[in-house]
Amino acid sequence: MKPVPRWRIAAGVLVLAALGGFAAMFTPIYFHNHELQDFVAAMTRRVDNQTKSDDVLRSAVLDKAHQLRLPVAEGDVHVFRSPDGLRIEVRYLVPVNLPGYTVNLHFYPGAGSR
């Protein structure tokens, strides 16, 4: 059996390093989005939030998003009320600058009754 050429080993190491770099860049963003999703879900389940104004709920979501360093603007948070309950939806995007290219990651955390 022939030994593996050095250039193939080097290419494999480069590919693994690139994948590790992407994981290091994207994982915190997805993790913070998951935390925001959990926060929004908990807000819609709390009975006392049913009577709070939309602005108070929107401010709480914005504060949490800014704590998590997510670029959520006031217009990205939508509060809907129905006889069934409360629904909060957040729609935002996170630009990630890669060498020579920018990727926009779109997120839609939301919770509550429809």
N, C-alpha and C positions, 0 to 999 in steps of 0.2 A: 504494500500500500504506500502510495506517495505521500509525503508530508504536505501539510496545508501551506500554501505560499504565504509569505509574510504580509503581502499587500491585502490578502483576504482577512487575515487576523486584524490588521490595522483598520480596514473598512468596517469590520464587525464591531470593534471597540468604538469607532466614531459613531456608528449608528446607535449603539447602546448609550453612549454619552449624550447624544442628541435627545434620545427618548427620556433620559434622566433629567435633562435640562427642561424639556417640555413639561414633565411631571412636576418639577420644582416650581415652574411658573403658573401652571393651571390649577394644581391641587388646592392651594390656599383660597383661590377665588371660588371654586366649587364648594369647598368646606364652609366658607362664610355665607354663601348662598343657602346652603342647607341649614345653617344656624338661623338665618333670617326666616326661612320657611317654617322652622319649628316655632319661632317667636310669633309669627303671624297666626299659625294654627292655634297656639295657646291663647292668643288674644281673642279669637273668635269663639273659643269654648268657654271663656269666663263670662258668667252671667252679668256681672257688674258692667262689663263693656257694652252690653246691649243698650244701655241708656246714655252712654257717653256720646258727645257730639262727634261728627265726622272729623272735624278739625283736631280734636284731642287724639283720636285714634290715629289719624294721619301723622301727627307730630310724634307719637310714640313709635310708629314704624320708622319714620325718618331718623329719629334719634338712634334707634337700634342699628339701622343701616349705616349711619355715620360712625357709630362705635366700631362696626365691623369693616370700616373703610370701603364701603360699597358706594358707587356713584349713583345713588338714588335721589331723584329730584322730587319736589312736591307734586308735580303733575304725573309722576310715575305711580303714585299710590291712589287706588280707587276703592272707595267704600260703598258697598251696596247694602240696602236694607230691604227686607221682604217680611211677610208675615211668618215665614219659616225661620227667620233669624238674620244673622249678620254675615256678610261675605266681604273679605278684604283681598284685593288683588294688587300685586306689585309687578310692574313691567319695566325692566331696565336693561341696559347693555353695558358691558365692560370692555373697553378697547384694550387689547394686548398687543404691544409693539414688539414684533419679531424683526430680525434683521431683514430689511428690504420689504416687509409686509406687515400690515396691521390686521389683526383678527378681532372681529366684534363678537363677543360671546353674549347671546341673548338669554335672559332669565325671566321666568314667569312664576315666582312663588305666589301662592294664594291659598286661602282656606275659608271654610264656612259653608253654609248651605247655599244651594243654587236656586 
